[in-house]
């Protein structure tokens, strides 16, 4: 049994508590509340921290292990090399306070069993497997011949027409995917498509959502442009990823449908300042999208569209572990610090639809995924994004990071 006493307890959903206590019993939380109301625990190990809160949810993760922002690396880098990089990125992500990651494309689905068995450090992975894309769509590698893509793992599953879409969903379910990812619009990193254009027909999107729902899986829809957003929400997707050209009509539709936005401001902000590392076509599209995305996020916040934290970090390296900087971006878009924390914790499980686990909140019976930080997140918002400010990480009740722990 583990007892965590904190100067400030932030439950994920609800009001903060001064002088709070969280008690972990195995892989579940048995108590979370005021220290004055906490039961006595004479046999528990005790940790004193400044602020305790639920482990963070990264709802738009990629663990693909590519060394540069270029989709061509997915087919030119050996998968084993990319997996080796991804294991380091996973460890950094955990140390940054992320205990759960909804991975919407990458190697995470296949690395997850190694994490669960203790061979690799990382958050709990809820993986999508192959990203569903049309021929010439966002997850298609446009400058590689189609017949060559049949012989390499290239991130996406190309599917055209309802039967192929159903087969793609079932292929991912066969690999135990926990969510289905579909590219409902063009993208930035893909070469010849346009971010505004809708990809997949309405009938294809409907078939994908219905097939996923039969297995109680939600669908995450990559969407920049409004046509894709409207079509995906009407088809019943669980989340819209990015939402760069969201307007009032689209925001109202999402609010009415209860569709969650995962805005990924982190990657838009990060890549828009790094022209030297991106293909020219991608940088030009990023510059076009960035301003629209900033305004769309502010509109979504103002319209009270449900929002969950996701970063879209996809290039192996030091960005991993800084995932919580997205909380600062959410505050800059108009959220209160407490609302942004809720987006990063309690709202995370909802992105999985019917299979949402009891996680993201400090509540009795919930998963014992808990972190401690050395600052007051209601006052010092800019401290988010610095993994050194995360002093402790407990995942499923196991202490994964503390000030004296050296990980090899």
ZAMARGU-4260 file (C-alpha; in steps of 0.2 Angstrom, whole numbers, plus 5000, padded with zeros to 4 digits):
<rodrens>
0) 5000/5000/5000 | 5006/5017/4996 | 5001/5034/5004 | 5004/5050/4995 | 5002/5066/5005
5) 5001/5082/4995 | 5000/5101/4999 | 4988/5101/4984 | 4977/5087/4977 | 4970/5090/4959
10) 4958/5076/4956 | 4956/5078/4937 | 4938/5082/4937 | 4932/5093/4952 | 4939/5106/4963
15) 4957/5105/4970 | 4959/5100/4988 | 4972/5108/5000 | 4981/5095/5011 | 4976/5080/5001
20) 4980/5061/5002 | 4979/5048/4989 | 4981/5029/4994 | 4986/5016/4981 | 4981/4998/4985
25) 4989/4987/4972 | 4984/4994/4954 | 4969/5004/4961 | 4966/5020/4970 | 4957/5016/4987
30) 4956/5033/4993 | 4958/5051/4987 | 4952/5066/4997 | 4957/5077/5012 | 4971/5071/5023
35) 4960/5074/5038 | 4947/5061/5031 | 4960/5048/5025 | 4960/5032/5034 | 4975/5027/5044
40) 4988/5016/5035 | 5001/5010/5047 | 5009/4998/5035 | 5009/5010/5020 | 5025/5018/5013
45) 5022/5037/5013 | 5028/5050/5001 | 5026/5068/5003 | 5024/5079/4988 | 5019/5096/4983
50) 5005/5093/4970 | 4997/5076/4966 | 4986/5073/4951 | 4981/5059/4939 | 4993/5053/4927
55) 4991/5062/4910 | 4983/5055/4895 | 4992/5058/4878 | 4977/5056/4866 | 4986/5059/4849
60) 5003/5049/4851 | 5014/5042/4838 | 5028/5030/4842 | 5035/5027/4825 | 5054/5030/4828
65) 5057/5041/4813 | 5072/5052/4814 | 5065/5067/4804 | 5048/5075/4800 | 5047/5066/4783
70) 5035/5051/4780 | 5047/5044/4768 | 5057/5038/4783 | 5043/5026/4787 | 5049/5016/4772
75) 5067/5019/4771 | 5071/5016/4789 | 5071/4997/4795 | 5057/4994/4807 | 5068/4986/4820
80) 5079/5002/4820 | 5063/5013/4822 | 5057/5002/4836 | 5073/5004/4845 | 5071/5023/4845
85) 5053/5021/4850 | 5057/5012/4866 | 5067/5027/4871 | 5053/5039/4866 | 5041/5029/4876
90) 5052/5030/4892 | 5054/5049/4890 | 5035/5050/4888 | 5032/5041/4904 | 5045/5052/4914
95) 5036/5067/4907 | 5020/5062/4917 | 5010/5053/4903 | 5004/5036/4910 | 4991/5032/4896
100) 4993/5035/4877 | 4981/5033/4864 | 4992/5030/4849 | 4984/5034/4832 | 4997/5026/4821
105) 5014/5019/4824 | 5023/5004/4832 | 5015/5006/4849 | 5001/4993/4846 | 5015/4980/4844
110) 5026/4986/4858 | 5012/4987/4870 | 5014/4969/4876 | 5032/4971/4879 | 5028/4986/4890
115) 5014/4976/4899 | 5027/4962/4902 | 5040/4974/4909 | 5053/4973/4896 | 5050/4991/4890
120) 5046/5007/4900 | 5032/5017/4894 | 5014/5022/4897 | 4999/5010/4894 | 4996/5010/4876
125) 4979/5010/4868 | 4985/5008/4850 | 4976/5010/4833 | 4988/5000/4822 | 4987/5004/4803
130) 4980/5021/4799 | 4966/5020/4786 | 4969/5030/4771 | 4962/5031/4753 | 4974/5029/4738
135) 4983/5046/4738 | 4977/5050/4755 | 4986/5057/4770 | 4994/5041/4776 | 4999/5035/4759
140) 5017/5039/4755 | 5015/5048/4739 | 5032/5047/4732 | 5034/5028/4733 | 5026/5017/4720
145) 5010/5008/4726 | 5016/4991/4722 | 5032/4994/4733 | 5021/4999/4748 | 5014/4981/4748
150) 5031/4975/4754 | 5035/4987/4768 | 5027/4993/4784 | 5022/5010/4780 | 5011/5016/4794
155) 4994/5016/4784 | 4982/5004/4776 | 4976/5010/4759 | 4958/5006/4757 | 4945/5011/4743
160) 4927/5007/4744 | 4916/5000/4757 | 4922/4982/4756 | 4941/4987/4758 | 4937/4999/4772
165) 4928/4985/4782 | 4943/4973/4778 | 4955/4987/4785 | 4945/4989/4801 | 4945/4970/4804
170) 4963/4969/4800 | 4967/4981/4814 | 4954/4973/4826 | 4963/4956/4822 | 4979/4965/4829
175) 4969/4970/4845 | 4968/4988/4840 | 4959/4998/4854 | 4954/5012/4842 | 4952/5014/4824
180) 4961/5029/4815 | 4955/5036/4799 | 4961/5050/4788 | 4945/5060/4784 | 4955/5075/4776
185) 4971/5078/4768 | 4986/5082/4778 | 5002/5092/4781 | 5016/5079/4780 | 5009/5070/4765
190) 5015/5077/4748 | 5001/5079/4735 | 4984/5080/4745 | 4976/5096/4752 | 4972/5098/4770
195) 4955/5105/4767 | 4949/5091/4755 | 4938/5077/4761 | 4945/5060/4760 | 4934/5044/4761
200) 4916/5046/4755 | 4902/5048/4767 | 4897/5030/4764 | 4915/5024/4768 | 4916/5034/4784
205) 4899/5027/4789 | 4904/5009/4786 | 4921/5012/4796 | 4912/5019/4811 | 4898/5005/4811
210) 4911/4991/4809 | 4922/4998/4823 | 4906/5000/4834 | 4902/4982/4832 | 4918/4978/4842
215) 4915/4993/4854 | 4929/5003/4847 | 4929/5022/4844 | 4935/5030/4828 | 4948/5044/4828
220) 4947/5055/4812 | 4961/5065/4806 | 4953/5081/4800 | 4960/5098/4795 | 4947/5104/4783
225) 4928/5108/4787 | 4921/5095/4774 | 4930/5081/4782 | 4925/5087/4800 | 4907/5088/4795
230) 4906/5071/4786 | 4916/5062/4800 | 4905/5070/4814 | 4889/5065/4805 | 4896/5047/4803
235) 4898/5046/4822 | 4917/5046/4825 | 4922/5048/4843 | 4936/5061/4840 | 4941/5074/4828
240) 4960/5076/4827 | 4967/5093/4823 | 4952/5102/4817 | 4962/5116/4809 | 4948/5124/4799
245) 4934/5121/4811 | 4921/5135/4811 | 4905/5140/4821 | 4894/5127/4811 | 4907/5113/4814
250) 4909/5118/4832 | 4890/5118/4835 | 4889/5101/4827 | 4903/5093/4837 | 4895/5100/4853
255) 4878/5093/4849 | 4885/5076/4844 | 4897/5076/4859 | 4912/5073/4848 | 4929/5077/4856
260) 4942/5088/4848 | 4960/5083/4850 | 4968/5099/4844 | 4987/5095/4844 | 4992/5113/4845
265) 5010/5107/4851 | 5015/5100/4834 | 5007/5114/4824 | 5017/5126/4835 | 5033/5116/4835
270) 5034/5112/4816 | 5029/5129/4810 | 5046/5136/4817 | 5057/5122/4809 | 5058/5124/4790
275) 5075/5117/4789 | 5070/5099/4795 | 5054/5097/4784 | 5051/5094/4766 | 5047/5110/4757
280) 5029/5105/4753 | 5026/5100/4771 | 5033/5117/4778 | 5022/5127/4766 | 5006/5118/4770
285) 5011/5119/4789 | 5012/5138/4787 | 4995/5139/4778 | 4987/5128/4792 | 4995/5136/4808
290) 4985/5152/4809 | 4968/5144/4805 | 4972/5131/4818 | 4976/5143/4832 | 4959/5152/4828
295) 4949/5136/4827 | 4956/5130/4844 | 4950/5146/4852 | 4933/5145/4844 | 4931/5127/4850
300) 4936/5132/4868 | 4923/5146/4867 | 4910/5135/4860 | 4913/5122/4874 | 4917/5108/4862
305) 4924/5093/4872 | 4943/5093/4871 | 4956/5080/4876 | 4975/5083/4876 | 4985/5077/4862
310) 5002/5083/4854 | 5005/5073/4838 | 5023/5072/4842 | 5030/5060/4829 | 5049/5063/4827
315) 5060/5053/4838 | 5070/5063/4851 | 5068/5077/4864 | 5050/5082/4861 | 5045/5066/4869
320) 5043/5069/4888 | 5037/5087/4884 | 5019/5082/4880 | 5012/5092/4894 | 5016/5108/4886
325) 5000/5105/4877 | 4991/5111/4893 | 4999/5128/4891 | 4993/5129/4874 | 4976/5125/4879
330) 4976/5139/4893 | 4983/5151/4879 | 4967/5146/4869 | 4956/5152/4883 | 4954/5137/4895
335) 4957/5139/4913 | 4972/5130/4921 | 4959/5118/4929 | 4950/5115/4913 | 4966/5111/4904
340) 4971/5099/4917 | 4954/5090/4915 | 4957/5089/4896 | 4974/5081/4900 | 4967/5069/4912
345) 4948/5065/4915 | 4944/5068/4897 | 4957/5056/4890 | 4948/5040/4893 | 4932/5046/4884
350) 4942/5046/4867 | 4941/5027/4867 | 4922/5027/4867 | 4914/5012/4875 | 4930/5004/4880
355) 4935/5019/4891 | 4944/5013/4907 | 4942/5020/4924 | 4957/5031/4923 | 4962/5050/4923
360) 4954/5054/4940 | 4959/5053/4958 | 4944/5042/4963 | 4942/5027/4973 | 4942/5012/4962
365) 4951/5020/4948 | 4967/5015/4940 | 4982/5019/4951 | 4990/5030/4938 | 4996/5045/4948
370) 5009/5059/4946 | 5017/5072/4957 | 5024/5089/4952 | 5034/5102/4961 | 5023/5117/4956
375) 5006/5123/4958 | 4998/5120/4941 | 4984/5133/4944 | 4997/5147/4946 | 5013/5141/4937
380) 5006/5136/4920 | 5022/5138/4910 | 5030/5124/4920 | 5021/5111/4910 | 5032/5103/4897
385) 5047/5102/4908 | 5049/5083/4913 | 5061/5088/4927 | 5046/5096/4936 | 5037/5079/4937
390) 5045/5072/4952 | 5035/5055/4954 | 5026/5044/4942 | 5016/5029/4948 | 5009/5018/4934
395) 4996/5004/4940 | 5002/5007/4957 | 5021/5004/4953 | 5033/5019/4956 | 5041/5022/4939
400) 5050/5038/4943 | 5055/5047/4959 | 5070/5059/4963 | 5081/5045/4968 | 5077/5033/4954
405) 5090/5030/4940 | 5084/5021/4925 | 5096/5012/4914
</rodrens>
